[in-house]
Amino acid sequence: MFQRVLINDDHDAILSSITTILSKFNIESVERSQYCDEAFLKLKRAKLDGEAFDLLITDLSFKRDHRNVDLDSGEDLIEKLRLEFPDMCIIVYSMKDQLQKVRQLVKNFNVNAYVCKDRKGSRELEEAIQAVSIGELYVSPQVSGALSPRVELEIEDYDINLLKLLSKGLSQDEISSKLKSNDISPNSLSTIEKRLNKLRIQFKANNAIHLVSTAKDLGLI
């Protein structure tokens, strides 16, 4: 089991909840941070002092305040940590349940667990800690499809936006107008048509309705 754990979250209630969960495992030292910059400095200082943390539990989203920060999100923190602490265990505990996000973090940054903050979040986080401590990967059931090899999930946020607008019943002309009104580029009709055709091929969808249905099944929208 882990000996030193750092919790990184900007909500006091979540910090307290995770601390309570960790207390069940008789962990020697549990520390907290509420900013990603602060978390990185704590991790680095602990390593220099010969008391390195062996587990980080972090959220992905952090609200901005008066502080100037270099690391805006948990993703920024994880990316930087993997350069200096490639073997440290990392558990993501987040409200985000986009499958492509989960897959990216597991595939590109080797996070050891991804737990969704929902009604069963506390129980799943406890399960994740146990799993990771014995070298197993843990992903919450609702996003487990992210690890399925049958569909390539790594699509851009722009494409996700197109799928969301399509799911609302907008035509390609209406999507183009919507993007233009929101100053989102590219927004030409021809580009939108090409991107949607590419998505239909990628997800083996017969038409727009089938494409939206598949995207919903995969948790992309």
FENGIRA-V467219 format. One record per residue. N is the residue number from 0. RES is the residue in one letter. SS is DSSP state (A for helix, B for strand, O for the rest). PSI is psi in whole degrees, -180 to 180 (none if undefined). Layout:
# FENGIRA-V467219
n = {N & N}
res = {RES & RES}
ss = {SS & SS}
psi = {PSI & PSI}
This chain:
# FENGIRA-V467219
n = {0 & 1 & 2 & 3 & 4 & 5 & 6 & 7 & 8 & 9 & 10 & 11 & 12 & 13 & 14 & 15 & 16 & 17 & 18 & 19 & 20 & 21 & 22 & 23 & 24 & 25 & 26 & 27 & 28 & 29 & 30 & 31 & 32 & 33 & 34 & 35 & 36 & 37 & 38 & 39 & 40 & 41 & 42 & 43 & 44 & 45 & 46 & 47 & 48 & 49 & 50 & 51 & 52 & 53 & 54 & 55 & 56 & 57 & 58 & 59 & 60 & 61 & 62 & 63 & 64 & 65 & 66 & 67 & 68 & 69 & 70 & 71 & 72 & 73 & 74 & 75 & 76 & 77 & 78 & 79 & 80 & 81 & 82 & 83 & 84 & 85 & 86 & 87 & 88 & 89 & 90 & 91 & 92 & 93 & 94 & 95 & 96 & 97 & 98 & 99 & 100 & 101 & 102 & 103 & 104 & 105 & 106 & 107 & 108 & 109 & 110 & 111 & 112 & 113 & 114 & 115 & 116 & 117 & 118 & 119 & 120 & 121 & 122 & 123 & 124 & 125 & 126 & 127 & 128 & 129 & 130 & 131 & 132 & 133 & 134 & 135 & 136 & 137 & 138 & 139 & 140 & 141 & 142 & 143 & 144 & 145 & 146 & 147 & 148 & 149 & 150 & 151 & 152 & 153 & 154 & 155 & 156 & 157 & 158 & 159 & 160 & 161 & 162 & 163 & 164 & 165 & 166 & 167 & 168 & 169 & 170 & 171 & 172 & 173 & 174 & 175 & 176 & 177 & 178 & 179 & 180 & 181 & 182 & 183 & 184 & 185 & 186 & 187 & 188 & 189 & 190 & 191 & 192 & 193 & 194 & 195 & 196 & 197 & 198 & 199 & 200 & 201 & 202 & 203 & 204 & 205 & 206 & 207 & 208 & 209 & 210 & 211 & 212 & 213 & 214 & 215 & 216 & 217 & 218 & 219 & 220}
res = {M & F & Q & R & V & L & I & N & D & D & H & D & A & I & L & S & S & I & T & T & I & L & S & K & F & N & I & E & S & V & E & R & S & Q & Y & C & D & E & A & F & L & K & L & K & R & A & K & L & D & G & E & A & F & D & L & L & I & T & D & L & S & F & K & R & D & H & R & N & V & D & L & D & S & G & E & D & L & I & E & K & L & R & L & E & F & P & D & M & C & I & I & V & Y & S & M & K & D & Q & L & Q & K & V & R & Q & L & V & K & N & F & N & V & N & A & Y & V & C & K & D & R & K & G & S & R & E & L & E & E & A & I & Q & A & V & S & I & G & E & L & Y & V & S & P & Q & V & S & G & A & L & S & P & R & V & E & L & E & I & E & D & Y & D & I & N & L & L & K & L & L & S & K & G & L & S & Q & D & E & I & S & S & K & L & K & S & N & D & I & S & P & N & S & L & S & T & I & E & K & R & L & N & K & L & R & I & Q & F & K & A & N & N & A & I & H & L & V & S & T & A & K & D & L & G & L & I}
ss = {O & O & O & B & B & B & B & B & O & O & O & A & A & A & A & A & A & A & A & A & A & A & A & A & A & O & O & O & B & B & B & B & B & O & O & A & A & A & A & A & A & A & A & A & A & A & A & A & O & O & O & O & O & O & B & B & B & B & O & O & O & O & O & O & O & O & O & O & O & O & O & O & O & A & A & A & A & A & A & A & A & A & A & A & O & O & O & O & B & B & B & B & B & B & O & O & O & O & A & A & A & A & A & A & A & A & A & A & A & O & O & O & B & B & B & B & O & O & O & O & A & A & A & A & A & A & A & A & A & A & A & A & A & O & O & O & O & B & B & O & A & A & A & A & A & A & A & O & O & O & O & O & O & O & O & O & A & A & A & A & A & A & A & A & A & A & A & O & O & O & O & A & A & A & A & A & A & A & A & A & A & O & O & O & O & O & O & O & A & A & A & A & A & A & A & A & A & A & A & A & A & A & O & O & O & O & O & A & A & A & A & A & A & A & A & A & A & O & O & O & O}
psi = {160 & 150 & -37 & 123 & 138 & 129 & 129 & 106 & 146 & 14 & 124 & -41 & -40 & -43 & -44 & -41 & -45 & -39 & -41 & -42 & -44 & -28 & -20 & -16 & 7 & 44 & 136 & -44 & 128 & 123 & 164 & 154 & 156 & 5 & 146 & -37 & -43 & -42 & -44 & -43 & -40 & -44 & -42 & -43 & -42 & -39 & -43 & -32 & 1 & 20 & 54 & 143 & 145 & 1 & 135 & 130 & 117 & 147 & 173 & -34 & 131 & 130 & 140 & 147 & -147 & -15 & 145 & 126 & 151 & -33 & 106 & -26 & 168 & -32 & -42 & -42 & -47 & -43 & -43 & -38 & -38 & -20 & -32 & -25 & 65 & -23 & -3 & 139 & 137 & 127 & 124 & 131 & 101 & 154 & -22 & 131 & 28 & 127 & -38 & -29 & -45 & -47 & -41 & -44 & -37 & -45 & -45 & -30 & 6 & 41 & 147 & -19 & 149 & 114 & 131 & 134 & 100 & -159 & -31 & 13 & -44 & -44 & -42 & -34 & -40 & -43 & -39 & -43 & -43 & -45 & -47 & -34 & -21 & 19 & 16 & 149 & 138 & 132 & 134 & 142 & -37 & -14 & 15 & -22 & -16 & -25 & 3 & 132 & -5 & -19 & 134 & 117 & -6 & 84 & 159 & 159 & -33 & -44 & -39 & -41 & -42 & -43 & -38 & -43 & -39 & -38 & -20 & 3 & 10 & 141 & 172 & -37 & -43 & -36 & -43 & -46 & -40 & -45 & -41 & -42 & -26 & 8 & 44 & 129 & 153 & 150 & 10 & 151 & -40 & -40 & -43 & -42 & -43 & -42 & -41 & -37 & -41 & -41 & -38 & -41 & -44 & -40 & 10 & 44 & 139 & -29 & -177 & -40 & -43 & -39 & -47 & -43 & -44 & -42 & -38 & -42 & -35 & -5 & 19 & -29 & none}
